[in-house]
Amino acid sequence: METLSLPIKTLINNSSANCISLSSTSNYASLSSLQLRSSFTTRTLNLKRVVRVQAESEDNELKQMRDMAAARKRWEALIRDGKVKVLTPKEAGYAVQLSNKPLLDVRPSNEHNKAWVRASTWIPIFDVDNRLDAATIPRKVSNFVMGGWWSGIPTLTYDSQFLAKVAEKFSQDTELIVACQKGLRSLAACELLYNAGYQNLFWVQGGLEAAEDQACFLISVFCDFYYGLFSSNDLAVEGPVPLKFAGIGGVSEFLGWTDQQRAAGAKEGWGYRLVFSARLLGVIIAADALYIGAQQIGRYLQDIRTH
């Protein structure tokens, strides 16, 4: 019996060990399964969050596109129905200089500070948002990442006191010329002003950017005799840069890669373009120097770690 007891005991022990091993394997498999399920669930939730954020972003973009399309239809209706009259920059210049009609400049400060029409009234409908809080910082970062670094366009905010500020300067029966840089924000301003009771509104088509910056002929001998010589522009302009350049900025302006600068370069010749070519070369050299410097610092830090 003793000879049989050992194998039986060994078999029992082996069986117990196998049972324990199988149990451990089963527990490990269960744990691995739970971890996999947990990891899969986490990834699924993260994916859902990403999809939701993307969907919300696309919804906001679609909403903005729909709102802009609806606004354009309203603005076209204002012009089509004659509620807002259309002027070219040249016609606006004549009206300002000959008839002393007031010109309302609704551009933001970053554009107005570069160039402005002499004797115009500046009341921005949207201005640069200089606030730094939890609500504005994400918008500023998003604006910078989405192209603000290239175009130089800052984050703008609507001035809720726009109509009140205009009412302080002009009565509702004033024949008011409204202008911005490209003509879009001035249309929005015309809509607000018309709905507020202003009935004699004139919109500068194409904005101040469309004003000629080359010498033009005198209006007529009669005008010269009674009113004297006018500015060589469609509009009498003041400021450090021409009106055409007031709406550009960022890296594109520094490198001379805007449409306005290309047009100026075609007129000015190689001397004008050479300046921006030198700037581009300087940027390339600076980028190479930074890259080489970063490599040297990386090697230096690696040598410190190894020693």
Secondary structure, DSSP 8 states (H G I E B T S, - for coil): -HHHHHHHHHHHHHHHHHHHHHHHHHHHHHHHHHHHHHHHHHHHHHHHHHHHHHHHHHHHHHHHHHHHHHHHHHHHHHHHTTSEEEE-HHHHHHHHHHH---EEE---HHHHTT-EETT-EE--SEEE----STTHHHHHHHHIIIIIHHH----EEE-TTHHHHHHHH--TTS-EEEE-SSSHHHHHHHHHHHHTT---EEEETT-GGGS--S----S-HHHHHHH----SSSS-EESSS-GGGTT--HHHHHHT-SHHHHHHHHHH-HHHHHHHHHHHHHHHHHHHHHHHHHHHHHHHHHHHHH-
